[in-house]
Amino acid sequence: MDRSERGSPPALSEAWTLATTAKDPLVALGATRAVRAHLSEWESRLAAEAIASGHTWESIGQTLGMSRQAAWDRFHDGVSATRKAYERKLSKLRAEVDRLQGRARGT
């Protein structure tokens, strides 16, 4: 993904729209809870992106007004999951490259 065109996740945008336009305050309140959940997920994704880009837990913590340990405690599971997914994709791509190179050599 081009990080300069990150955009808003559709579910977050939809929840925000409902939270700010619903006539029924209970509907808006429920949508606000959804916004909070989506923002938390989005924040985790951005932390994973920051780590993948070479930023440290210290810099993430400073950005969010917390210690590096607090940032790690909050986001490391999401970062690990993102890293594992990336590694699985990379492994599949490498296997496919190897397979194609083998076909090209006639083996």
N, C-alpha and C positions, 0 to 999 in steps of 0.2 A: 504494500500500500504506500502511495506517495503521502508522506507524513504532512506535507504542506496542504493536503486536501483531506484531512482526517474526517471532517464533518461530524455531525451529531448522529449517534446511533438512532435508528428509526423508533425503537421502542421508547427511548428517552424523550425524543421529540414529541411523540404521541402523548406520553404521560404528562409532559409539561403543558402541552396545549390543553389537555383536559383539565389539569390542575388550575390553569389560569382562565379558562373560559366556561367551565361548568356552572350552570345556574344554581344547582343544588350544592350547598356547602359540604355535604357528606360525600358526594361524588368527588368534589375537588380535594377534599381531605384524603380520600382513598388514593386518588391520583398522585397526591403529594408524597404519600408513602412509597408509591411505585417509583417516583422520581428519585427519592433518596436511595432506593435499592439499585436503580440503574446507574446513578452517579457513583456509588460505591464500586460497582463492577467496572465502570469506565476508569475510575481512579486506579484500580488494580491493573487494568490493561496498560494505562499510561506509565505506571511504575515499571511494569515488565518491559515496556518499550525503552524507558530510560536506562534500565540496567543493560539491556541488549545493545544500547548505543554507547555504553562505556561509562555511564554515570555511576556514582557510588551511592551506597545507602546513606552516607553522610550528607551528600548533596540533596538526595530525595527528602531526607528528614528535615534539612534546613528549609527547603522549599515549602514543606507542609507545616513548619513550625513545631517539629517534634524531634526527638533524638534519633540517631541512626538506628538504635536498637528498637525503638518504637516503630519506625518505618519498616524495619526488617520483620518484626513480629506481625505487623499488619498485612504486609504484601508478599512475603517470601513464598507462601503456598501458590499464589497466582503466578508469580515469576517462575517458580519451578515447573508448574503445569505448562506454561507457555514455552519454556525452554525444552521440555520433553516433547511437546507437540512439534516444535521446530526440528528437533533432532530426529524424530520419526520421519518427518517429511524429507529431511536431508538424506537420511539413510535410504529411503525409497528412491529418491532421485539418483543417488550414487549407484544403486543396484540397477536402475534402468539404464544409466550411462554405460555401466559395465556390460549389460546385456546387449546393448546396441553396438558397442565396440566389438564384442565377440561376434556378432552377426556380420559386421563389416569385415572382420578378419576371416570369416568363413568357418569359425569354430562353433 
